[in-house]
Amino acid sequence: MKLTLTHQELSGMLRAAQEVLQEKLPIALALRLRQAVRALQPQAKDAEELEREIVIRHAVKDEAGNPVPVLDGDGAPQPGLVRLTDPEAAHRELRELALCPVEVEVEPIPAGELEAAGLHVSGAAVLALGDLLAG
C-alpha cells in the first residue's frame, strides 16, 4: 500500500514501529514491522540530512567555518545545539521540511495482530503508527 505522509508523520511512525519492535513479538508480526521500518528509513534519513544542512546553513560559524555551539550557564557546549544567525528563517525551513509530503510503499499491519500480541506500548505509539495499521 502506498502511504502519503509528512516527514513529521513519517518520523513518528518510524519511532513508534521501533518502539513496538522492542517488545517480544510473534515472528510474523516482527517481520512485517521490520519490513515497514526498512521502507520508512530511507525517507527519514533523507529528511535528517536535509535538516542538518538547513541548521548548518543558518549556523553562526567560527573562524575555521565550524558551527558555534550553544553554551549552558557554566559555559559548556550543549550537545546538538548550535547558535543560529537567523533562527526564524531556520525554523521556517525546518517546519516546511516537517510538513513536506512523501510517498512510501509499505505493507499494512493488521491492528488485531498488535492487540493479540498483548503488547505494552504507549497509546502515542499506536496513534503514530496511524495508516500503517489496517482495520
A tleap script that builds the chain and sets N, CA, C and O, in Angstrom:
source leaprc.protein.ff14SB
mol = sequence {
  NMET LYS LEU THR LEU THR HIE GLN GLU LEU
  SER GLY MET LEU ARG ALA ALA GLN GLU VAL
  LEU GLN GLU LYS LEU PRO ILE ALA LEU ALA
  LEU ARG LEU ARG GLN ALA VAL ARG ALA LEU
  GLN PRO GLN ALA LYS ASP ALA GLU GLU LEU
  GLU ARG GLU ILE VAL ILE ARG HIE ALA VAL
  LYS ASP GLU ALA GLY ASN PRO VAL PRO VAL
  LEU ASP GLY ASP GLY ALA PRO GLN PRO GLY
  LEU VAL ARG LEU THR ASP PRO GLU ALA ALA
  HIE ARG GLU LEU ARG GLU LEU ALA LEU CYS
  PRO VAL GLU VAL GLU VAL GLU PRO ILE PRO
  ALA GLY GLU LEU GLU ALA ALA GLY LEU HIE
  VAL SER GLY ALA ALA VAL LEU ALA LEU GLY
  ASP LEU LEU ALA CGLY
}
set mol.1.N position { 0.854 -1.158 0.000 }
set mol.1.CA position { 0.000 0.000 0.000 }
set mol.1.C position { 0.902 1.223 0.000 }
set mol.1.O position { 1.943 1.237 0.657 }
set mol.2.N position { 0.504 2.232 -0.729 }
set mol.2.CA position { 1.270 3.466 -0.785 }
set mol.2.C position { 0.669 4.457 0.212 }
set mol.2.O position { -0.529 4.742 0.185 }
set mol.3.N position { 1.518 4.967 1.080 }
set mol.3.CA position { 1.099 5.976 2.058 }
set mol.3.C position { 1.702 7.320 1.681 }
set mol.3.O position { 2.863 7.400 1.279 }
set mol.4.N position { 0.911 8.367 1.814 }
set mol.4.CA position { 1.431 9.718 1.670 }
set mol.4.C position { 1.443 10.327 3.068 }
set mol.4.O position { 0.402 10.482 3.706 }
set mol.5.N position { 2.630 10.666 3.523 }
set mol.5.CA position { 2.830 11.174 4.878 }
set mol.5.C position { 3.671 12.432 4.834 }
set mol.5.O position { 4.423 12.651 3.885 }
set mol.6.N position { 3.546 13.257 5.855 }
set mol.6.CA position { 4.507 14.340 6.015 }
set mol.6.C position { 5.753 13.732 6.635 }
set mol.6.O position { 5.706 12.634 7.189 }
set mol.7.N position { 6.866 14.446 6.542 }
set mol.7.CA position { 8.086 13.939 7.185 }
set mol.7.C position { 7.884 13.816 8.688 }
set mol.7.O position { 8.440 12.919 9.322 }
set mol.8.N position { 7.102 14.703 9.250 }
set mol.8.CA position { 6.823 14.642 10.683 }
set mol.8.C position { 6.065 13.356 11.024 }
set mol.8.O position { 6.401 12.680 11.996 }
set mol.9.N position { 5.047 13.018 10.233 }
set mol.9.CA position { 4.293 11.789 10.460 }
set mol.9.C position { 5.182 10.558 10.248 }
set mol.9.O position { 5.121 9.593 11.009 }
set mol.10.N position { 5.997 10.615 9.209 }
set mol.10.CA position { 6.891 9.501 8.908 }
set mol.10.C position { 7.850 9.259 10.063 }
set mol.10.O position { 8.067 8.114 10.459 }
set mol.11.N position { 8.420 10.318 10.602 }
set mol.11.CA position { 9.345 10.176 11.737 }
set mol.11.C position { 8.647 9.572 12.945 }
set mol.11.O position { 9.202 8.701 13.615 }
set mol.12.N position { 7.432 10.030 13.227 }
set mol.12.CA position { 6.672 9.488 14.347 }
set mol.12.C position { 6.326 8.029 14.136 }
set mol.12.O position { 6.393 7.230 15.070 }
set mol.13.N position { 5.950 7.671 12.894 }
set mol.13.CA position { 5.620 6.292 12.573 }
set mol.13.C position { 6.841 5.397 12.731 }
set mol.13.O position { 6.745 4.285 13.249 }
set mol.14.N position { 7.976 5.885 12.284 }
set mol.14.CA position { 9.212 5.109 12.387 }
set mol.14.C position { 9.590 4.887 13.851 }
set mol.14.O position { 9.924 3.768 14.240 }
set mol.15.N position { 9.539 5.937 14.659 }
set mol.15.CA position { 9.846 5.794 16.091 }
set mol.15.C position { 8.883 4.815 16.767 }
set mol.15.O position { 9.295 4.001 17.593 }
set mol.16.N position { 7.589 4.901 16.407 }
set mol.16.CA position { 6.592 4.024 17.010 }
set mol.16.C position { 6.847 2.570 16.620 }
set mol.16.O position { 6.769 1.678 17.464 }
set mol.17.N position { 7.149 2.332 15.350 }
set mol.17.CA position { 7.437 0.963 14.903 }
set mol.17.C position { 8.661 0.424 15.631 }
set mol.17.O position { 8.689 -0.743 16.023 }
set mol.18.N position { 9.671 1.265 15.813 }
set mol.18.CA position { 10.872 0.828 16.524 }
set mol.18.C position { 10.566 0.546 17.997 }
set mol.18.O position { 11.149 -0.359 18.594 }
set mol.19.N position { 9.651 1.324 18.579 }
set mol.19.CA position { 9.238 1.066 19.965 }
set mol.19.C position { 8.546 -0.284 20.075 }
set mol.19.O position { 8.829 -1.055 20.992 }
set mol.20.N position { 7.645 -0.571 19.152 }
set mol.20.CA position { 6.934 -1.850 19.173 }
set mol.20.C position { 7.912 -3.005 18.984 }
set mol.20.O position { 7.748 -4.067 19.583 }
set mol.21.N position { 8.926 -2.795 18.152 }
set mol.21.CA position { 9.909 -3.854 17.912 }
set mol.21.C position { 10.741 -4.188 19.151 }
set mol.21.O position { 11.418 -5.216 19.173 }
set mol.22.N position { 10.706 -3.349 20.170 }
set mol.22.CA position { 11.423 -3.635 21.410 }
set mol.22.C position { 10.697 -4.691 22.238 }
set mol.22.O position { 11.270 -5.269 23.161 }
set mol.23.N position { 9.431 -4.937 21.899 }
set mol.23.CA position { 8.620 -5.923 22.611 }
set mol.23.C position { 8.882 -7.320 22.061 }
set mol.23.O position { 9.389 -7.480 20.951 }
set mol.24.N position { 8.535 -8.313 22.843 }
set mol.24.CA position { 8.584 -9.699 22.350 }
set mol.24.C position { 7.362 -9.882 21.465 }
set mol.24.O position { 6.224 -9.773 21.921 }
set mol.25.N position { 7.617 -10.163 20.187 }
set mol.25.CA position { 6.548 -10.215 19.195 }
set mol.25.C position { 6.471 -11.588 18.535 }
set mol.25.O position { 7.465 -12.308 18.453 }
set mol.26.N position { 5.275 -11.936 18.067 }
set mol.26.CA position { 5.196 -13.113 17.207 }
set mol.26.C position { 6.067 -12.873 15.968 }
set mol.26.O position { 6.185 -11.744 15.492 }
set mol.27.N position { 6.665 -13.932 15.461 }
set mol.27.CA position { 7.622 -13.823 14.359 }
set mol.27.C position { 7.039 -13.094 13.148 }
set mol.27.O position { 7.690 -12.207 12.595 }
set mol.28.N position { 5.830 -13.450 12.730 }
set mol.28.CA position { 5.234 -12.833 11.537 }
set mol.28.C position { 5.048 -11.330 11.730 }
set mol.28.O position { 5.295 -10.550 10.810 }
set mol.29.N position { 4.616 -10.924 12.915 }
set mol.29.CA position { 4.423 -9.508 13.202 }
set mol.29.C position { 5.763 -8.780 13.237 }
set mol.29.O position { 5.891 -7.682 12.696 }
set mol.30.N position { 6.750 -9.386 13.866 }
set mol.30.CA position { 8.081 -8.775 13.919 }
set mol.30.C position { 8.641 -8.589 12.519 }
set mol.30.O position { 9.232 -7.551 12.221 }
set mol.31.N position { 8.464 -9.569 11.667 }
set mol.31.CA position { 8.956 -9.481 10.295 }
set mol.31.C position { 8.269 -8.345 9.545 }
set mol.31.O position { 8.935 -7.563 8.867 }
set mol.32.N position { 6.957 -8.244 9.656 }
set mol.32.CA position { 6.227 -7.164 8.959 }
set mol.32.C position { 6.648 -5.782 9.480 }
set mol.32.O position { 6.806 -4.837 8.706 }
set mol.33.N position { 6.824 -5.685 10.778 }
set mol.33.CA position { 7.258 -4.401 11.340 }
set mol.33.C position { 8.661 -4.040 10.873 }
set mol.33.O position { 8.931 -2.881 10.556 }
set mol.34.N position { 9.553 -5.021 10.829 }
set mol.34.CA position { 10.916 -4.750 10.344 }
set mol.34.C position { 10.903 -4.316 8.887 }
set mol.34.O position { 11.665 -3.432 8.497 }
set mol.35.N position { 10.045 -4.931 8.078 }
set mol.35.CA position { 9.927 -4.544 6.681 }
set mol.35.C position { 9.403 -3.109 6.571 }
set mol.35.O position { 9.859 -2.342 5.723 }
set mol.36.N position { 8.458 -2.756 7.419 }
set mol.36.CA position { 7.928 -1.393 7.424 }
set mol.36.C position { 9.026 -0.396 7.805 }
set mol.36.O position { 9.155 0.661 7.187 }
set mol.37.N position { 9.808 -0.739 8.820 }
set mol.37.CA position { 10.909 0.136 9.247 }
set mol.37.C position { 11.896 0.329 8.099 }
set mol.37.O position { 12.336 1.450 7.847 }
set mol.38.N position { 12.246 -0.747 7.404 }
set mol.38.CA position { 13.180 -0.632 6.271 }
set mol.38.C position { 12.607 0.230 5.153 }
set mol.38.O position { 13.360 0.915 4.461 }
set mol.39.N position { 11.296 0.210 4.962 }
set mol.39.CA position { 10.664 1.040 3.932 }
set mol.39.C position { 10.661 2.517 4.341 }
set mol.39.O position { 10.771 3.397 3.486 }
set mol.40.N position { 10.536 2.789 5.630 }
set mol.40.CA position { 10.452 4.164 6.126 }
set mol.40.C position { 11.827 4.821 6.285 }
set mol.40.O position { 11.957 6.031 6.099 }
set mol.41.N position { 12.834 4.046 6.621 }
set mol.41.CA position { 14.144 4.602 6.963 }
set mol.41.C position { 14.786 5.471 5.878 }
set mol.41.O position { 15.317 6.529 6.216 }
set mol.42.N position { 14.771 5.089 4.599 }
set mol.42.CA position { 15.441 5.949 3.610 }
set mol.42.C position { 14.844 7.357 3.539 }
set mol.42.O position { 15.574 8.342 3.424 }
set mol.43.N position { 13.521 7.444 3.608 }
set mol.43.CA position { 12.877 8.756 3.575 }
set mol.43.C position { 13.232 9.561 4.833 }
set mol.43.O position { 13.478 10.765 4.755 }
set mol.44.N position { 13.256 8.897 5.975 }
set mol.44.CA position { 13.602 9.580 7.219 }
set mol.44.C position { 15.047 10.045 7.186 }
set mol.44.O position { 15.354 11.141 7.656 }
set mol.45.N position { 15.941 9.226 6.636 }
set mol.45.CA position { 17.356 9.593 6.550 }
set mol.45.C position { 17.543 10.810 5.653 }
set mol.45.O position { 18.312 11.714 5.981 }
set mol.46.N position { 16.838 10.835 4.516 }
set mol.46.CA position { 16.921 11.996 3.627 }
set mol.46.C position { 16.498 13.268 4.353 }
set mol.46.O position { 17.141 14.309 4.219 }
set mol.47.N position { 15.418 13.182 5.119 }
set mol.47.CA position { 14.932 14.352 5.856 }
set mol.47.C position { 15.932 14.781 6.927 }
set mol.47.O position { 16.144 15.977 7.128 }
set mol.48.N position { 16.549 13.817 7.619 }
set mol.48.CA position { 17.544 14.148 8.646 }
set mol.48.C position { 18.753 14.846 8.027 }
set mol.48.O position { 19.283 15.800 8.598 }
set mol.49.N position { 19.185 14.372 6.866 }
set mol.49.CA position { 20.321 15.006 6.197 }
set mol.49.C position { 19.983 16.428 5.783 }
set mol.49.O position { 20.795 17.337 5.955 }
set mol.50.N position { 18.791 16.626 5.240 }
set mol.50.CA position { 18.378 17.970 4.842 }
set mol.50.C position { 18.227 18.869 6.063 }
set mol.50.O position { 18.550 20.056 6.005 }
set mol.51.N position { 17.743 18.315 7.157 }
set mol.51.CA position { 17.620 19.075 8.407 }
set mol.51.C position { 18.996 19.568 8.861 }
set mol.51.O position { 19.152 20.728 9.242 }
set mol.52.N position { 19.997 18.673 8.815 }
set mol.52.CA position { 21.362 19.069 9.197 }
set mol.52.C position { 21.879 20.180 8.274 }
set mol.52.O position { 22.505 21.135 8.733 }
set mol.53.N position { 21.612 20.045 6.971 }
set mol.53.CA position { 22.059 21.067 6.017 }
set mol.53.C position { 21.430 22.417 6.324 }
set mol.53.O position { 22.100 23.448 6.258 }
set mol.54.N position { 20.150 22.414 6.659 }
set mol.54.CA position { 19.456 23.662 6.994 }
set mol.54.C position { 20.091 24.290 8.227 }
set mol.54.O position { 20.370 25.489 8.242 }
set mol.55.N position { 20.320 23.489 9.257 }
set mol.55.CA position { 20.906 24.005 10.502 }
set mol.55.C position { 22.308 24.552 10.233 }
set mol.55.O position { 22.644 25.641 10.699 }
set mol.56.N position { 23.116 23.822 9.497 }
set mol.56.CA position { 24.482 24.282 9.212 }
set mol.56.C position { 24.465 25.561 8.375 }
set mol.56.O position { 25.276 26.461 8.596 }
set mol.57.N position { 23.549 25.641 7.421 }
set mol.57.CA position { 23.448 26.842 6.578 }
set mol.57.C position { 23.133 28.078 7.417 }
set mol.57.O position { 23.615 29.170 7.119 }
set mol.58.N position { 22.329 27.909 8.461 }
set mol.58.CA position { 21.917 29.047 9.303 }
set mol.58.C position { 22.764 29.195 10.563 }
set mol.58.O position { 22.497 30.081 11.375 }
set mol.59.N position { 23.769 28.356 10.745 }
set mol.59.CA position { 24.571 28.382 11.971 }
set mol.59.C position { 25.584 29.526 11.950 }
set mol.59.O position { 26.126 29.884 10.904 }
set mol.60.N position { 25.820 30.081 13.120 }
set mol.60.CA position { 26.941 31.005 13.310 }
set mol.60.C position { 28.199 30.155 13.194 }
set mol.60.O position { 28.275 29.080 13.790 }
set mol.61.N position { 29.179 30.618 12.441 }
set mol.61.CA position { 30.406 29.839 12.226 }
set mol.61.C position { 31.593 30.540 12.884 }
set mol.61.O position { 31.656 31.768 12.933 }
set mol.62.N position { 32.540 29.733 13.392 }
set mol.62.CA position { 33.769 30.295 13.952 }
set mol.62.C position { 34.748 30.571 12.808 }
set mol.62.O position { 34.407 30.403 11.637 }
set mol.63.N position { 35.959 30.992 13.156 }
set mol.63.CA position { 36.972 31.343 12.146 }
set mol.63.C position { 37.306 30.170 11.225 }
set mol.63.O position { 37.668 30.372 10.066 }
set mol.64.N position { 37.184 28.949 11.738 }
set mol.64.CA position { 37.506 27.755 10.953 }
set mol.64.C position { 36.307 27.277 10.131 }
set mol.64.O position { 36.410 26.296 9.394 }
set mol.65.N position { 35.167 27.970 10.256 }
set mol.65.CA position { 33.982 27.587 9.499 }
set mol.65.C position { 33.121 26.540 10.183 }
set mol.65.O position { 32.208 25.988 9.570 }
set mol.66.N position { 33.407 26.264 11.452 }
set mol.66.CA position { 32.626 25.276 12.210 }
set mol.66.C position { 31.464 25.959 12.918 }
set mol.66.O position { 31.600 27.092 13.380 }
set mol.67.N position { 30.314 25.278 13.009 }
set mol.67.CA position { 29.181 25.859 13.740 }
set mol.67.C position { 29.549 26.116 15.204 }
set mol.67.O position { 30.219 25.305 15.843 }
set mol.68.N position { 29.100 27.258 15.717 }
set mol.68.CA position { 29.365 27.646 17.100 }
set mol.68.C position { 28.268 27.051 17.983 }
set mol.68.O position { 27.087 27.303 17.747 }
set mol.69.N position { 28.645 26.258 19.003 }
set mol.69.CA position { 27.629 25.625 19.856 }
set mol.69.C position { 26.963 26.623 20.797 }
set mol.69.O position { 27.513 27.683 21.097 }
set mol.70.N position { 25.782 26.264 21.250 }
set mol.70.CA position { 25.090 26.998 22.302 }
set mol.70.C position { 25.730 26.555 23.606 }
set mol.70.O position { 25.962 25.365 23.817 }
set mol.71.N position { 26.015 27.512 24.484 }
set mol.71.CA position { 26.656 27.208 25.766 }
set mol.71.C position { 25.631 27.247 26.889 }
set mol.71.O position { 24.698 28.049 26.861 }
set mol.72.N position { 25.811 26.375 27.878 }
set mol.72.CA position { 24.928 26.403 29.039 }
set mol.72.C position { 25.416 27.474 30.010 }
set mol.72.O position { 26.350 28.210 29.694 }
set mol.73.N position { 24.805 27.570 31.176 }
set mol.73.CA position { 25.149 28.586 32.162 }
set mol.73.C position { 26.574 28.504 32.669 }
set mol.73.O position { 27.117 29.497 33.153 }
set mol.74.N position { 27.194 27.325 32.565 }
set mol.74.CA position { 28.571 27.140 33.007 }
set mol.74.C position { 29.572 27.313 31.870 }
set mol.74.O position { 30.775 27.138 32.064 }
set mol.75.N position { 29.073 27.658 30.684 }
set mol.75.CA position { 29.962 27.845 29.537 }
set mol.75.C position { 30.304 26.564 28.792 }
set mol.75.O position { 31.171 26.563 27.918 }
set mol.76.N position { 29.623 25.470 29.137 }
set mol.76.CA position { 29.867 24.195 28.447 }
set mol.76.C position { 28.939 24.083 27.241 }
set mol.76.O position { 27.778 24.486 27.314 }
set mol.77.N position { 29.442 23.536 26.128 }
set mol.77.CA position { 28.590 23.381 24.947 }
set mol.77.C position { 27.444 22.405 25.204 }
set mol.77.O position { 27.626 21.360 25.829 }
set mol.78.N position { 26.257 22.768 24.708 }
set mol.78.CA position { 25.106 21.886 24.822 }
set mol.78.C position { 25.095 20.967 23.598 }
set mol.78.O position { 25.046 21.445 22.464 }
set mol.79.N position { 25.141 19.657 23.823 }
set mol.79.CA position { 25.223 18.703 22.705 }
set mol.79.C position { 24.086 18.889 21.699 }
set mol.79.O position { 22.916 18.966 22.073 }
set mol.80.N position { 24.448 18.958 20.426 }
set mol.80.CA position { 23.467 19.020 19.352 }
set mol.80.C position { 22.854 20.379 19.099 }
set mol.80.O position { 22.018 20.516 18.206 }
set mol.81.N position { 23.252 21.402 19.872 }
set mol.81.CA position { 22.681 22.738 19.685 }
set mol.81.C position { 23.747 23.700 19.183 }
set mol.81.O position { 24.864 23.728 19.699 }
set mol.82.N position { 23.391 24.491 18.167 }
set mol.82.CA position { 24.304 25.497 17.632 }
set mol.82.C position { 23.604 26.843 17.598 }
set mol.82.O position { 22.377 26.916 17.523 }
set mol.83.N position { 24.390 27.900 17.653 }
set mol.83.CA position { 23.839 29.253 17.540 }
set mol.83.C position { 23.447 29.495 16.093 }
set mol.83.O position { 24.135 29.059 15.170 }
set mol.84.N position { 22.342 30.189 15.902 }
set mol.84.CA position { 21.835 30.441 14.556 }
set mol.84.C position { 21.912 31.919 14.217 }
set mol.84.O position { 21.686 32.776 15.071 }
set mol.85.N position { 22.234 32.211 12.956 }
set mol.85.CA position { 22.285 33.600 12.501 }
set mol.85.C position { 20.886 34.174 12.361 }
set mol.85.O position { 20.661 35.350 12.648 }
set mol.86.N position { 19.945 33.346 11.919 }
set mol.86.CA position { 18.556 33.777 11.726 }
set mol.86.C position { 17.641 32.638 12.176 }
set mol.86.O position { 17.191 31.840 11.353 }
set mol.87.N position { 17.368 32.561 13.473 }
set mol.87.CA position { 16.560 31.455 13.990 }
set mol.87.C position { 15.186 31.340 13.322 }
set mol.87.O position { 14.710 30.231 13.078 }
set mol.88.N position { 14.552 32.465 13.028 }
set mol.88.CA position { 13.227 32.418 12.409 }
set mol.88.C position { 13.282 31.770 11.035 }
set mol.88.O position { 12.423 30.954 10.702 }
set mol.89.N position { 14.281 32.123 10.234 }
set mol.89.CA position { 14.418 31.522 8.902 }
set mol.89.C position { 14.701 30.026 9.015 }
set mol.89.O position { 14.137 29.227 8.268 }
set mol.90.N position { 15.568 29.651 9.943 }
set mol.90.CA position { 15.885 28.235 10.135 }
set mol.90.C position { 14.638 27.465 10.558 }
set mol.90.O position { 14.368 26.387 10.028 }
set mol.91.N position { 13.882 28.004 11.501 }
set mol.91.CA position { 12.682 27.324 11.984 }
set mol.91.C position { 11.628 27.240 10.884 }
set mol.91.O position { 10.920 26.239 10.773 }
set mol.92.N position { 11.524 28.284 10.078 }
set mol.92.CA position { 10.569 28.278 8.961 }
set mol.92.C position { 10.911 27.152 7.980 }
set mol.92.O position { 10.028 26.412 7.548 }
set mol.93.N position { 12.190 27.028 7.632 }
set mol.93.CA position { 12.610 25.966 6.712 }
set mol.93.C position { 12.428 24.585 7.336 }
set mol.93.O position { 12.024 23.647 6.648 }
set mol.94.N position { 12.717 24.450 8.618 }
set mol.94.CA position { 12.553 23.160 9.290 }
set mol.94.C position { 11.077 22.764 9.377 }
set mol.94.O position { 10.743 21.588 9.236 }
set mol.95.N position { 10.194 23.741 9.609 }
set mol.95.CA position { 8.752 23.460 9.613 }
set mol.95.C position { 8.284 23.031 8.225 }
set mol.95.O position { 7.489 22.102 8.081 }
set mol.96.N position { 8.795 23.731 7.202 }
set mol.96.CA position { 8.438 23.379 5.833 }
set mol.96.C position { 8.868 21.943 5.531 }
set mol.96.O position { 8.109 21.177 4.937 }
set mol.97.N position { 10.073 21.583 5.935 }
set mol.97.CA position { 10.557 20.218 5.744 }
set mol.97.C position { 9.663 19.223 6.465 }
set mol.97.O position { 9.299 18.194 5.897 }
set mol.98.N position { 9.305 19.517 7.708 }
set mol.98.CA position { 8.478 18.603 8.507 }
set mol.98.C position { 7.127 18.348 7.855 }
set mol.98.O position { 6.552 17.270 8.011 }
set mol.99.N position { 6.619 19.336 7.126 }
set mol.99.CA position { 5.295 19.214 6.533 }
set mol.99.C position { 5.313 18.770 5.070 }
set mol.99.O position { 4.257 18.613 4.457 }
set mol.100.N position { 6.508 18.568 4.510 }
set mol.100.CA position { 6.610 18.097 3.119 }
set mol.100.C position { 6.052 16.684 3.017 }
set mol.100.O position { 6.375 15.821 3.834 }
set mol.101.N position { 5.207 16.451 2.004 }
set mol.101.CA position { 4.682 15.098 1.837 }
set mol.101.C position { 5.687 14.176 1.150 }
set mol.101.O position { 6.440 14.593 0.270 }
set mol.102.N position { 5.678 12.929 1.568 }
set mol.102.CA position { 6.486 11.887 0.932 }
set mol.102.C position { 5.587 10.670 0.737 }
set mol.102.O position { 4.638 10.452 1.490 }
set mol.103.N position { 5.905 9.890 -0.282 }
set mol.103.CA position { 5.160 8.656 -0.515 }
set mol.103.C position { 6.047 7.476 -0.166 }
set mol.103.O position { 7.223 7.430 -0.527 }
set mol.104.N position { 5.462 6.527 0.541 }
set mol.104.CA position { 6.189 5.341 0.974 }
set mol.104.C position { 5.337 4.116 0.650 }
set mol.104.O position { 4.143 4.075 0.948 }
set mol.105.N position { 5.963 3.134 0.044 }
set mol.105.CA position { 5.287 1.865 -0.234 }
set mol.105.C position { 5.555 0.931 0.937 }
set mol.105.O position { 6.704 0.597 1.224 }
set mol.106.N position { 4.493 0.514 1.610 }
set mol.106.CA position { 4.642 -0.316 2.806 }
set mol.106.C position { 3.430 -1.240 2.928 }
set mol.106.O position { 2.314 -0.876 2.559 }
set mol.107.N position { 3.669 -2.423 3.446 }
set mol.107.CA position { 2.573 -3.369 3.673 }
set mol.107.C position { 1.887 -3.028 4.990 }
set mol.107.O position { 2.560 -2.863 6.008 }
set mol.108.N position { 0.564 -2.921 4.988 }
set mol.108.CA position { -0.142 -2.619 6.238 }
set mol.108.C position { -0.038 -3.773 7.235 }
set mol.108.O position { 0.143 -4.933 6.865 }
set mol.109.N position { -0.155 -3.419 8.477 }
set mol.109.CA position { -0.083 -4.398 9.563 }
set mol.109.C position { -1.462 -4.469 10.208 }
set mol.109.O position { -1.978 -3.449 10.665 }
set mol.110.N position { -2.063 -5.643 10.254 }
set mol.110.CA position { -3.382 -5.767 10.882 }
set mol.110.C position { -3.344 -5.335 12.352 }
set mol.110.O position { -2.577 -5.873 13.151 }
set mol.111.N position { -4.178 -4.363 12.687 }
set mol.111.CA position { -4.212 -3.848 14.059 }
set mol.111.C position { -4.524 -4.961 15.052 }
set mol.111.O position { -4.027 -4.947 16.178 }
set mol.112.N position { -5.338 -5.914 14.643 }
set mol.112.CA position { -5.696 -7.023 15.521 }
set mol.112.C position { -4.493 -7.835 15.957 }
set mol.112.O position { -4.492 -8.417 17.042 }
set mol.113.N position { -3.461 -7.879 15.112 }
set mol.113.CA position { -2.253 -8.625 15.488 }
set mol.113.C position { -1.527 -7.953 16.652 }
set mol.113.O position { -0.958 -8.628 17.510 }
set mol.114.N position { -1.550 -6.628 16.673 }
set mol.114.CA position { -0.936 -5.922 17.808 }
set mol.114.C position { -1.709 -6.228 19.088 }
set mol.114.O position { -1.118 -6.488 20.136 }
set mol.115.N position { -3.033 -6.196 18.988 }
set mol.115.CA position { -3.864 -6.483 20.156 }
set mol.115.C position { -3.649 -7.917 20.625 }
set mol.115.O position { -3.497 -8.170 21.820 }
set mol.116.N position { -3.638 -8.854 19.679 }
set mol.116.CA position { -3.489 -10.274 20.025 }
set mol.116.C position { -2.136 -10.565 20.659 }
set mol.116.O position { -2.002 -11.508 21.440 }
set mol.117.N position { -1.131 -9.755 20.324 }
set mol.117.CA position { 0.211 -9.990 20.875 }
set mol.117.C position { 0.322 -9.523 22.322 }
set mol.117.O position { 1.305 -9.829 22.997 }
set mol.118.N position { -0.684 -8.777 22.808 }
set mol.118.CA position { -0.662 -8.310 24.197 }
set mol.118.C position { 0.500 -7.383 24.491 }
set mol.118.O position { 1.151 -7.505 25.528 }
set mol.119.N position { 0.761 -6.462 23.586 }
set mol.119.CA position { 1.923 -5.578 23.720 }
set mol.119.C position { 1.726 -4.522 24.791 }
set mol.119.O position { 0.602 -4.132 25.109 }
set mol.120.N position { 2.838 -4.074 25.337 }
set mol.120.CA position { 2.837 -2.999 26.327 }
set mol.120.C position { 3.505 -1.781 25.697 }
set mol.120.O position { 4.631 -1.428 26.050 }
set mol.121.N position { 2.801 -1.141 24.760 }
set mol.121.CA position { 3.339 0.052 24.109 }
set mol.121.C position { 2.418 1.215 24.410 }
set mol.121.O position { 1.250 1.033 24.756 }
set mol.122.N position { 2.958 2.403 24.275 }
set mol.122.CA position { 2.189 3.596 24.605 }
set mol.122.C position { 1.067 3.826 23.596 }
set mol.122.O position { 1.152 3.417 22.438 }
set mol.123.N position { 0.030 4.480 24.061 }
set mol.123.CA position { -1.060 4.867 23.167 }
set mol.123.C position { -0.557 5.800 22.084 }
set mol.123.O position { -1.036 5.770 20.950 }
set mol.124.N position { 0.421 6.636 22.445 }
set mol.124.CA position { 1.001 7.556 21.457 }
set mol.124.C position { 1.674 6.779 20.335 }
set mol.124.O position { 1.612 7.185 19.174 }
set mol.125.N position { 2.314 5.668 20.672 }
set mol.125.CA position { 2.970 4.851 19.644 }
set mol.125.C position { 1.927 4.241 18.720 }
set mol.125.O position { 2.111 4.218 17.503 }
set mol.126.N position { 0.844 3.752 19.287 }
set mol.126.CA position { -0.210 3.167 18.457 }
set mol.126.C position { -0.803 4.231 17.541 }
set mol.126.O position { -1.048 3.967 16.364 }
set mol.127.N position { -1.035 5.428 18.069 }
set mol.127.CA position { -1.556 6.520 17.240 }
set mol.127.C position { -0.570 6.902 16.144 }
set mol.127.O position { -0.970 7.173 15.011 }
set mol.128.N position { 0.712 6.925 16.478 }
set mol.128.CA position { 1.732 7.313 15.494 }
set mol.128.C position { 1.841 6.294 14.369 }
set mol.128.O position { 2.226 6.642 13.253 }
set mol.129.N position { 1.505 5.034 14.654 }
set mol.129.CA position { 1.536 4.021 13.592 }
set mol.129.C position { 0.467 4.324 12.540 }
set mol.129.O position { 0.611 3.968 11.370 }
set mol.130.N position { -0.601 4.985 12.975 }
set mol.130.CA position { -1.629 5.506 12.075 }
set mol.130.C position { -2.000 4.594 10.923 }
set mol.130.O position { -2.462 3.472 11.129 }
set mol.131.N position { -1.794 5.086 9.700 }
set mol.131.CA position { -2.202 4.394 8.483 }
set mol.131.C position { -1.423 3.122 8.223 }
set mol.131.O position { -1.784 2.349 7.336 }
set mol.132.N position { -0.358 2.886 8.980 }
set mol.132.CA position { 0.382 1.647 8.828 }
set mol.132.C position { -0.459 0.472 9.322 }
set mol.132.O position { -0.287 -0.662 8.877 }
set mol.133.N position { -1.372 0.763 10.250 }
set mol.133.CA position { -2.253 -0.280 10.794 }
set mol.133.C position { -3.489 -0.418 9.906 }
set mol.133.O position { -4.097 0.574 9.502 }
set mol.134.N position { -3.839 -1.642 9.618 }
set mol.134.CA position { -5.022 -1.916 8.804 }
set mol.134.C position { -6.124 -2.470 9.690 }
set mol.134.O position { -5.891 -3.315 10.554 }
set mol.135.N position { -7.343 -1.967 9.452 }
set mol.135.CA position { -8.588 -2.430 10.024 }
set mol.135.C position { -8.488 -3.083 11.304 }
set mol.135.O position { -9.501 -3.507 11.862 }
savepdb mol mol.pdb
quit
